[in-house]
Amino acid sequence: MASPIIDDRTPILVGCADVTDLTTPVEAGRSPFDLIAQAAKLALADAGGSGLAGVIDVLSTVRLYGDTSPRFASKLGTSINPPRSIAQRLGITLARYVYSASGGNMPQYLVNHFAESIAQGDIRAAMITGGEALHTQQGVQRANLPVCWAEEPDGDCEMVGDSRRAYSDIEDRHNMRFAIAIYPLFENAIRGARRRSISEHLQAMARLFARFAAVAAHNPLAARRAGYSAERLATIDEENRWIGFPYTRLMNSNPYVDQSAALILTSVGMAQRLGISPAKWVYLHGCADCNDHWYVSERQNLHSSPAIRAGARQALDMAGRTLADIRFFDLYSCFPSAVEIAS
């Protein structure tokens, strides 16, 4: 049987990398731009071939926490153009530099966006990056060390994504601005919808996240690798106190990490010209980007997500697949409620 003919402009992922830094001393003061550049270099090396860096037309960076929330704002300074700061560390000059809006959807949003640009022939290749150095930032600020992360690279960057503030004036007045205040509302709504007692739901959450902890225990890129049991996750004590009811400390997402990631998209035709092995090609079969009603307090309920349901169906339809065809799922897991609602 003859192989199907693949259009040269078909977008593919050809290289990727992740960095988790648990060992660099705080006094070394590595900035998020240093950390992201490290992942970018590893992604280029992962792709292989010859000359990939020279055909990248756009470098995009997911918006940093410090540029999003006053709670995480850096006293060490920041870059006025993060994607260009990263490109300078790579020694490349690009046609476009893109900085995204905030949001947990933005990495996939950027993949969808640039895959479409490649398919239309608008760009040859794109690098998508992101990362945080909040662990180092927190340590440097507490120790009052003489570290400066301020950078002013030349040129402007494009902004993509929805830049609206994530909370309404009413929510702001009630301090409903942060994930640690909002996700517990989701969780209590889920408990109510499933008619569980507080104790029953605590045990259910603990069993769920114990499975995530077991995976993390064997992942060298995980920040927490203790492999906490369900019993440990559900036990309230000094080391596992309540943070935002019904979440204990060990059920909370921890933003104070030094982690980064990068990936590179290009076309089948360009990958062939650069000599990138087909073993590295990953096709995007279906994609979507949706959002629920923008303000949480105005949603119909807090225990479901019509947007996730609609987005999943659209991605499956685009791929020509059904739910039964999918072997693996990667679910955003900042808090148990995010997993429960997506599931």
N, C-alpha and C positions, 0 to 999 in steps of 0.2 A: 504494500500500500504506500503510495507516494506521500511524502510529508506535506503538510499544509503550507501554502505560501504565506509568509508573515510580512506584513507591510513594514518597510524600513523605518517608518516613523512611530512604530509601536513603542510606547514607553516601558522601560524596565528599570528595576533597582539593580545596581551593579556592585555597590560597596557600602558597608556600614560598620560602625564601631561604637562601643560604649566604654566609658571610663568611670570607675568608682575609686576615689582617692581617700583611703583611710589612714595613710601613713605619713604624708607630707606634714612636717611640723607647722603649726599655726604661724609661727614667726616667719616662715618662708613666704607667707602672704600671697599665695597663687590666686590670681583674679579669676573670675568666671571666664574671661576671654582667653586666658592661658589654658584653662581646663577644656574649653570647647575646641580650641585650636588643636589640642592633643588628639581629641576624638576625630577631628576632621582629617588630620594627617594619617591616622590609623585607617579611616574609611578609604582614603585614596590608595593606601597600601593594600587594603583588602580587595579592592576591585582589580588591581593588577593592570595589565595592558601597558600601553606606552602613550603618554601625552594627555591623559584624562584631565589633569588640572588646567591644561591650556584650552580646553573646549567648554569649560564651565562658564556659562553666561550670567548666572545669578547665584548669589549666596544669600540664604535667608536664615534668620535666627528667631526662635520663639522668644517672646517677650519675657524678660527677667522679672522675678518677683519684686526686686528692688525698684523697678521702674513701674510697677503696677500698684503696689500697696504701701502706704506710709509705714505700716507695721514692719516691713522688711527693707525699708529704704537704707541704702548704704551711707555711712558717715565717712567712708573712705574715698568717695567719688565714684564716678562711673564713666562710661563712654557715651558721647553724644551720637555715635553711629556704631552700635555693637557689631553688625555684620561686617562693616569695613575694618574694624579693629581685628576681627578674626582673620579676614582676608589678608591683612598686612602681615600677620604672623605666619601665614602660609606662603607669603611672597608672591601673591597673585593679584592682578588688577582685573576687575570685572566690569561688565556693562551695567549691571544692576545690583543693588544692595537692598534687601527687603527685611523689614522688622515687623513682626506680626503683632496683632492684638493679643490680649491675654486670654487664656482659656485652655482647659484640658483637651479640647478638640483640635487645637491648632496644629500639632504635629501631623495628624492625618489630613487636616484641611490643606496644609501645604503640600503634602504628597498628591492629593487630588488635583490641586490647582496647577502644580507644575507638570504633572503627568499630562494634563490636558494641553498645556502650552507646548510640550514636546510633541504630542500627537498632531497638533496643528502646524508644526514646523516653525513656531515662533522662537524657540530656544533650542540649543543643542544639548545642554546638560544643566542640571541644577544641583546645588548642595544645600541640604536642609540641616540646620544645627540647633542645638539647645543645651542648656546646662545651668547649674547654680553652684556657687561657692559659699553658701550661707553658713556652713560650719566654720570655715576659715574666717569669714566676715565677722561672725559672732565672737570668735576667740580673739581676733585682732582688736575689736572694739572694746571688749571687756578688759583686755590687758593694756589698752591705750598705746598700742605699738605704732611707730612711725611708718605706716604703710599708706601709699596713695594709689588708687585705681583710676584716677581721673585721666581720660584720654579725649583728644579732640582731633580725630582724623578728618581730613578734608572731604568735602562732598556731602550730598544728602542721601537719605535712604527712603525708600518707598514704605508706606504703611499698608498692610493688608489685614483683612478680618474686620469684625464688628467691634468698634472702639467704644461703644456705649458703656457707661458705668453699670456694674452688675447689680446694683441695688437701687431701690427707689428712695425718695425723700422720707417716706414713712418708715421704710426698713432702716434707713440710716438713723432716724430718731430713736429707734429701738435697738440700736447696736447690732442689727442683722447684716453685717458687712463681711463677716469672715466665715470661712468654711467650718470652723469649729463651733460656730453658732447655728449654722444652717443645716448641716448634715445630721446633727442630733434630732432636729425636727423631722427630717425624712425618716430617720430610724424609728422614732416613736409612732409616726404615722403607719409605717410598715407593721410594727407590733400591734397597733390597733386593728389594722385591716386583717391580720392573721389571727386575731383574738387570742393572743398569748399573754400570759402574766409576765411581770418584769423578770422574774427568775427564769421562766421558760425561754424568754427571748434572749437573755444574757447567755444562756447555755448554747442556744442556736447560733448566735454570733460567734461565740468562742469556737464551736466546732468548725464553722466555716473558715475562720481565719487561721485555725491550726493547720488546715490543709495548705493554705498559702505559706505559712511559716515553714512547713515541711519542705516545700519547693525551694524557698529562699535559703534554707540551711545548706543546700548543695549548689548554690549559685554564687560563684566568687564575686559577682558584680552587685550582690545584695548588700545593703548597708546593715541590715539586721540578720544575722545568721544563727541565732541561738536555737531556732526550731521550737518555739514555744508550744507547749501542749494546750489543749482546750481547757484543761483544769487551771493551768497557769494564767491563761488569758482571762478567765472568769473570776479569778481570785483577787479580791480587793485588798490591797495593803499599801505600805509606804512606797514601794517600788512600782506599783500598778494602781495608782489612785484614780479616782474619777477625774476626767478632764472636761468633758461636756456630756452630761447624762443622755443616753445610757452607755457612753464610751469610756472605757478604761484607757490608761496611758498607752498600753501596748496594742490597742485597737486603733490608735490615731496615726494618721500619716505624719511623717516627720520631715519638715521642710529643711531642717538644718543639716544638709548633706553637701558633699562636694562630688557632684556627678555631672556627666555630660554625655552627649551622643551626637552622631552625625550620620547622614546617609546621602547617597548620590544617585540621582536619576538621570538616565539618558535614553537614547533610542536604540532599537535593535541595529539599525544601519550604522550608527556611530560606534556602538560597541564592537561591531565587526571590524570597522576601519581601525579601531584602536587596539585590536587584538585581545579584547577582554573575553576570557573563556566563557562559553555558553553555560558552564556549570555555575557561574556567578549570576546569571540572569534570573530575576524574580519578576514575574508579570503581575500587574494589578488587574484582577479580573472583574471587580465590581467595587464601587465606592459611593459614598453619600455624605452629606453634611446637613444636619438639621439641628434646630434648637427648640426646646420647650418654651412656653410663654416666658418672656424675658425676666419678669420680676416674680420671684418665688412666691411671695404673699398673694399673688393674683392667679395662681394656678388652680385648676379644678380640684386637684388633690395632690398630696405630697408623697404618695406611696407608689406612683407609677410614672412612666415617661413615654407619652405618645411619640415623642421625637425619636427616641431610641428604636421604638417599634417600627416607625415609618422608615428610618434610615436603614435599618437592617433589611427590611423588605426590598427597598430600592437597590441596595448593594447586591442582594441575592438575585433579583430580577436582571440586573445588568450582567451578572456573571452567568446567568442561565442555570442557576443551581437552586436547590431547596435546602432547608435547614438540615434535613437528614444527610445531605452530602458533606456537611462540614465536620471535620474530624477534631480540629482544635479551635478553642476560643481563647482570646486574650482580653480579659475584662479589666477595666480601670478599677483599681482597688484601694483608693485613698481611705475609704471607710467601708465598713460592712454594707451600709445602705447602697453604695454605688454598685456593688456586686449584686446584691439582692434585686435591685430594680432592673439592672441590665439583664440578669438571668431571666 
